Amino acid sequence: MAKGTLDSLDLLPARPDVLDAVAQWRRWLKVERRAATHTLRAYDGDLRAFLVFVSDHLGTAAGLDALSRLELADFRAYLARRARAGAGAASRARGLAGVRSFFGFLDRRGILHNPAVGLVATPRRQAPLPRPLTVDDARAVVDLSGEGQETDQADWAGLRDRALVALLWGAGLRLGEALGLDHRDLPRPAEPLTVRGKGGRQRRVPLLPAVRQALDAYRAACPFPEAPDAPVFRGVRGRRLSQGVADRRVAAVRARLGLPDSATPHALRHSFATHLLAEGADLRAIQELLGHADLSTTQRYTDVDEARLRAVYQAAHPRARRGR
């Protein structure tokens, strides 16, 4: 075991009764639970960090009696210190798991009881920020999607792909929402598109003239009849176009343009929201257009815009440049 782990119990800032409890817990992990070496190392480090915090927090080496009196606020303070030290949510969650393992073992053995540790909320990993395309890249994806990729159906399939991608970027649809459209959902001229979103919720999305033109061009070229309950976007055999095929179409265009793997169909929806926000659109309006049930989901796009502004500032402002 590496130096500084709990094998060196004499180095821990804790009283003898805690050191004895730690030794029992470690034997239980290793012998009865047969924990992997990696897990043992991780839990060792996590418990050490916690006991160091407790000794600093209390101003003295902790004994079992002190550990039993720790309150919810104390455990939260420990996680807050880890966060200030740069530990991410996943690291803090694992650290809390190690501490809970120790306290749970002591509770089962009748050595110590502290219900507060079970009340601590596990840190949740934040969802990564959306990664939208630039306006120029999104436009290039739409334009290049119009070049047919199925040798025997090139003309109408290319128009189909262009119309599909135009809907994702120009109207903010999810890929599944676009592929789920039937002809009955398509609007009359100057009317918005009816979209069935998550949870069966419907919303009305206005279509830009360029998006309408792309849809009209595809519909005029598509060789299949337009029954009300027939899918708008079809594969070469006339069935509803599958998500896998659409993903591969965008991946092929992405490769030709040299765009990163994050340039997916869903990134076009992110781009729709981010570009609207950059042009001053109201957040509530964007929420309605995207069909988000909760405004907090839409607010992620403000983080994207702020991140972009920070990047511009860091790159352009003389005071932000290193060595100046």
C-alpha positions as CSV (number, residue, x, y, z in Angstrom):
1,M,0.0,0.0,0.0
2,A,1.2,3.5,-0.9
3,K,2.7,5.7,1.8
4,G,0.2,7.8,3.6
5,T,-2.7,5.3,3.4
6,L,-4.5,4.0,6.4
7,D,-1.9,1.2,6.7
8,S,0.1,3.8,8.6
9,L,-2.4,4.2,11.3
10,D,0.0,6.1,13.6
11,L,0.0,9.0,11.1
12,L,-3.8,9.5,11.4
13,P,-5.0,12.5,13.3
14,A,-7.3,10.4,15.5
15,R,-7.5,8.9,19.0
16,P,-6.7,5.3,19.7
17,D,-10.3,4.1,19.8
18,V,-10.8,5.5,16.2
19,L,-7.5,3.9,15.1
20,D,-8.7,0.6,16.4
21,A,-12.1,1.0,14.6
22,V,-10.3,1.9,11.4
23,A,-8.2,-1.2,11.6
24,Q,-11.3,-3.4,12.1
25,W,-13.1,-1.7,9.2
26,R,-10.1,-2.2,6.9
27,R,-9.9,-5.9,7.8
28,W,-13.6,-6.3,7.1
29,L,-13.2,-4.6,3.7
30,K,-10.3,-6.8,2.7
31,V,-11.3,-10.2,4.2
32,E,-15.0,-10.3,4.2
33,R,-16.0,-7.9,1.4
34,R,-12.9,-8.8,-0.6
35,A,-12.7,-5.3,-1.9
36,A,-10.4,-4.7,-4.8
37,T,-7.0,-3.1,-4.2
38,H,-8.1,0.0,-6.0
39,T,-11.2,0.3,-3.8
40,L,-9.1,-0.1,-0.7
41,R,-6.8,2.6,-1.8
42,A,-9.6,4.9,-2.7
43,Y,-11.5,4.4,0.7
44,D,-8.2,4.8,2.5
45,G,-7.6,8.2,1.0
46,D,-11.2,9.3,1.4
47,L,-11.3,8.3,5.1
48,R,-7.9,9.9,5.8
49,A,-9.2,13.2,4.2
50,F,-12.3,13.0,6.3
51,L,-10.4,12.5,9.6
52,V,-8.0,15.3,8.8
53,F,-11.0,17.5,8.2
54,V,-12.6,16.5,11.5
55,S,-9.4,17.1,13.5
56,D,-9.1,20.6,11.9
57,H,-12.8,21.2,12.3
58,L,-12.9,20.2,16.0
59,G,-9.4,21.5,16.8
60,T,-8.3,18.2,18.2
61,A,-7.8,14.6,17.2
62,A,-11.3,12.9,17.0
63,G,-12.4,10.0,19.1
64,L,-15.4,7.8,18.6
65,D,-17.5,10.0,20.9
66,A,-16.8,13.1,18.8
67,L,-17.6,11.2,15.6
68,S,-20.9,10.1,17.0
69,R,-21.8,13.7,17.7
70,L,-21.1,15.0,14.2
71,E,-24.1,16.7,12.7
72,L,-25.4,17.1,9.2
73,A,-23.8,20.5,8.9
74,D,-20.4,19.0,9.8
75,F,-20.6,16.4,6.9
76,R,-21.8,19.2,4.6
77,A,-18.8,21.3,5.6
78,Y,-16.5,18.4,4.8
79,L,-17.9,18.1,1.3
80,A,-17.7,21.9,0.9
81,R,-14.0,21.8,1.8
82,R,-13.5,19.1,-0.8
83,A,-15.3,21.2,-3.4
84,R,-13.1,24.3,-2.6
85,A,-10.0,22.1,-3.0
86,G,-11.1,21.3,-6.5
87,A,-12.7,17.9,-6.1
88,G,-15.4,17.3,-8.6
89,A,-18.9,15.9,-7.9
90,A,-17.8,12.3,-8.7
91,S,-14.8,12.5,-6.4
92,R,-16.9,14.0,-3.6
93,A,-19.5,11.3,-4.1
94,R,-16.9,8.6,-3.9
95,G,-15.4,10.2,-0.8
96,L,-18.8,10.3,0.9
97,A,-19.3,6.6,0.0
98,G,-16.0,5.8,1.8
99,V,-17.1,7.7,4.9
100,R,-20.5,6.1,4.9
101,S,-18.9,2.7,4.6
102,F,-16.9,3.3,7.7
103,F,-19.8,4.7,9.8
104,G,-22.1,1.9,8.5
105,F,-19.6,-0.7,9.6
106,L,-19.3,0.8,13.1
107,D,-23.1,1.0,13.4
108,R,-23.5,-2.6,12.5
109,R,-20.9,-3.7,15.0
110,G,-22.5,-1.6,17.7
111,I,-19.4,0.6,18.0
112,L,-20.9,3.9,17.0
113,H,-24.2,5.3,15.8
114,N,-24.6,8.5,13.9
115,P,-27.7,8.9,11.7
116,A,-26.6,12.2,10.3
117,V,-24.2,10.6,7.8
118,G,-27.2,8.9,6.1
119,L,-28.9,12.2,5.6
120,V,-26.1,13.8,3.6
121,A,-27.2,14.3,-0.1
122,T,-24.8,12.6,-2.5
123,P,-23.2,15.2,-4.8
124,R,-24.6,14.9,-8.2
125,R,-22.5,15.2,-11.3
126,Q,-23.5,18.2,-13.3
127,A,-24.7,17.5,-16.8
128,P,-22.1,18.7,-19.3
129,L,-22.9,22.0,-21.0
130,P,-24.4,21.7,-24.4
131,R,-21.8,22.0,-27.2
132,P,-23.5,24.0,-30.0
133,L,-22.1,24.5,-33.5
134,T,-21.1,28.0,-34.7
135,V,-23.6,29.6,-37.1
136,D,-21.3,29.0,-40.0
137,D,-20.8,25.4,-39.1
138,A,-24.5,24.8,-38.6
139,R,-25.2,26.4,-42.0
140,A,-22.5,24.2,-43.6
141,V,-24.0,21.0,-42.1
142,V,-27.4,22.0,-43.6
143,D,-26.0,22.8,-47.0
144,L,-23.8,19.6,-47.2
145,S,-26.7,17.4,-46.0
146,G,-28.4,18.3,-49.3
147,E,-25.9,16.3,-51.3
148,G,-27.5,12.8,-51.8
149,Q,-25.7,10.0,-50.0
150,E,-27.7,7.0,-51.4
151,T,-26.5,6.3,-54.9
152,D,-29.9,5.0,-56.2
153,Q,-32.0,7.6,-54.5
154,A,-29.6,10.5,-54.4
155,D,-31.9,13.4,-55.5
156,W,-34.8,12.9,-53.1
157,A,-32.8,11.4,-50.3
158,G,-30.5,14.4,-50.3
159,L,-33.5,16.8,-50.2
160,R,-34.9,14.7,-47.3
161,D,-31.7,15.0,-45.3
162,R,-31.4,18.7,-45.9
163,A,-35.0,19.2,-44.8
164,L,-34.5,17.1,-41.7
165,V,-31.3,18.9,-40.6
166,A,-33.0,22.3,-41.4
167,L,-35.7,21.4,-38.9
168,L,-33.3,20.5,-36.2
169,W,-31.3,23.7,-36.5
170,G,-34.1,26.0,-37.8
171,A,-36.9,24.9,-35.4
172,G,-35.0,23.3,-32.5
173,L,-36.6,19.9,-32.8
174,R,-35.2,16.8,-31.2
175,L,-34.3,14.2,-33.8
176,G,-37.0,11.8,-32.4
177,E,-39.6,14.6,-32.7
178,A,-38.7,15.3,-36.3
179,L,-38.6,11.6,-37.3
180,G,-42.0,11.1,-35.5
181,L,-43.7,13.7,-37.7
182,D,-46.7,12.5,-39.8
183,H,-48.1,14.5,-42.7
184,R,-51.1,15.5,-40.6
185,D,-48.7,17.5,-38.4
186,L,-47.3,19.6,-41.2
187,P,-48.7,23.2,-41.1
188,R,-50.6,25.2,-43.7
189,P,-48.7,28.2,-45.1
190,A,-47.9,30.8,-42.5
191,E,-49.0,28.4,-39.6
192,P,-46.7,26.9,-37.0
193,L,-45.6,23.3,-36.9
194,T,-47.3,21.0,-34.4
195,V,-44.7,18.9,-32.5
196,R,-45.3,16.1,-30.1
197,G,-42.6,16.2,-27.5
198,K,-41.6,14.3,-24.4
199,G,-44.4,13.1,-22.1
200,G,-46.9,13.6,-25.0
201,R,-46.8,17.3,-24.6
202,Q,-47.6,19.2,-27.8
203,R,-46.1,22.6,-28.8
204,R,-46.4,24.9,-31.8
205,V,-43.2,25.9,-33.5
206,P,-43.0,28.6,-36.2
207,L,-41.1,27.7,-39.3
208,L,-38.6,30.0,-41.0
209,P,-39.1,30.5,-44.7
210,A,-35.8,28.6,-45.4
211,V,-37.1,25.6,-43.4
212,R,-40.4,25.6,-45.2
213,Q,-38.7,25.7,-48.6
214,A,-36.5,22.8,-47.6
215,L,-39.5,20.8,-46.5
216,D,-41.5,21.7,-49.7
217,A,-38.6,20.7,-52.0
218,Y,-38.3,17.3,-50.2
219,R,-42.0,16.6,-50.3
220,A,-42.2,17.5,-54.0
221,A,-39.4,15.0,-54.8
222,C,-40.4,12.2,-52.4
223,P,-41.8,9.2,-54.3
224,F,-44.2,8.0,-51.6
225,P,-47.8,9.2,-51.1
226,E,-48.6,11.7,-48.4
227,A,-51.4,10.0,-46.4
228,P,-52.3,11.9,-43.2
229,D,-50.9,9.1,-41.0
230,A,-47.8,8.5,-43.1
231,P,-44.4,9.5,-41.9
232,V,-42.9,12.7,-43.3
233,F,-39.3,11.4,-43.3
234,R,-39.0,8.0,-45.0
235,G,-36.2,5.5,-45.7
236,V,-35.6,4.1,-49.2
237,R,-38.3,1.4,-48.7
238,G,-40.9,3.9,-47.6
239,R,-40.9,3.2,-43.9
240,R,-40.3,5.8,-41.3
241,L,-36.7,6.9,-41.4
242,S,-34.7,5.4,-38.5
243,Q,-32.7,7.4,-36.0
244,G,-29.6,5.3,-36.8
245,V,-29.7,6.2,-40.5
246,A,-30.1,9.9,-39.6
247,D,-27.2,9.7,-37.1
248,R,-25.0,8.2,-39.8
249,R,-26.0,10.9,-42.3
250,V,-24.9,13.7,-39.9
251,A,-21.8,11.8,-39.0
252,A,-20.8,11.6,-42.6
253,V,-21.3,15.3,-43.1
254,R,-19.4,16.0,-39.9
255,A,-16.4,14.0,-41.1
256,R,-16.4,15.8,-44.5
257,L,-16.4,19.2,-42.7
258,G,-13.8,18.2,-40.1
259,L,-16.1,18.9,-37.2
260,P,-15.7,17.3,-33.8
261,D,-17.7,14.2,-32.6
262,S,-19.9,16.5,-30.6
263,A,-21.5,17.8,-33.8
264,T,-24.5,15.5,-33.6
265,P,-28.1,15.9,-34.6
266,H,-28.9,17.0,-31.0
267,A,-26.1,19.6,-31.2
268,L,-28.1,21.3,-33.9
269,R,-31.0,21.7,-31.4
270,H,-28.5,23.1,-28.9
271,S,-27.3,25.5,-31.6
272,F,-30.9,26.6,-32.3
273,A,-31.3,27.7,-28.7
274,T,-27.8,29.2,-28.3
275,H,-28.0,31.2,-31.5
276,L,-31.4,32.6,-30.4
277,L,-30.1,33.5,-27.0
278,A,-27.0,35.2,-28.5
279,E,-29.4,37.4,-30.6
280,G,-31.3,38.5,-27.6
281,A,-34.3,36.1,-27.5
282,D,-36.2,35.8,-24.3
283,L,-35.4,32.7,-22.2
284,R,-39.1,32.0,-21.6
285,A,-39.7,32.1,-25.4
286,I,-36.8,29.7,-26.0
287,Q,-38.2,27.4,-23.3
288,E,-41.6,27.2,-25.1
289,L,-39.9,26.6,-28.5
290,L,-37.8,23.8,-27.1
291,G,-40.7,22.2,-25.2
292,H,-38.8,22.2,-21.9
293,A,-41.1,21.6,-18.9
294,D,-38.7,23.3,-16.5
295,L,-37.0,26.7,-17.1
296,S,-33.9,25.4,-15.4
297,T,-33.2,23.1,-18.3
298,T,-33.3,26.1,-20.7
299,Q,-31.1,28.1,-18.4
300,R,-28.1,25.9,-19.3
301,Y,-27.9,27.8,-22.5
302,T,-27.1,31.0,-20.6
303,D,-24.1,29.1,-19.2
304,V,-23.0,28.3,-22.7
305,D,-23.3,31.9,-23.8
306,E,-21.4,33.1,-20.7
307,A,-18.7,30.5,-21.3
308,R,-18.3,31.8,-24.9
309,L,-18.0,35.3,-23.7
310,R,-15.4,34.3,-21.1
311,A,-13.4,32.5,-23.9
312,V,-13.6,35.6,-26.1
313,Y,-12.4,37.8,-23.2
314,Q,-9.6,35.5,-22.3
315,A,-8.4,35.4,-25.9
316,A,-8.8,39.1,-26.7
317,H,-8.3,41.3,-23.6
318,P,-4.7,42.4,-23.0
319,R,-5.0,42.0,-19.3
320,A,-6.2,38.4,-19.6
321,R,-3.3,37.2,-21.6
322,R,-0.5,35.5,-19.8
323,G,2.8,37.3,-19.5
324,R,1.2,40.8,-19.9
